């Protein structure tokens, strides 16, 4: 937790959206595997909307940190949680 309530709010929002994204992705995979094309079509739209929500919420968090400087960016970059590249810094 930081000492900034707005950062905490935005961070919680990102966590929530990422959880939703994981759930929708998992369900979409199940529908693909079961060959439920109608379900895939319906859920694919929801996935697109959820990805957009993720982009907006993560962008808002990044912008807040950039403008407000309430979190040490060096600490974030060196946290050892580089998921995209699969390489940990620690």
Secondary structure, DSSP 8 states (H G I E B T S, - for coil): --S-HHHHHHHHHHHHHHHHHHHHHHHHHHHHHTT-HHHHHHHHHHHHHHHHHHHHHHHHHHHHHHHH--S-HHHHHTSS--TTT-----
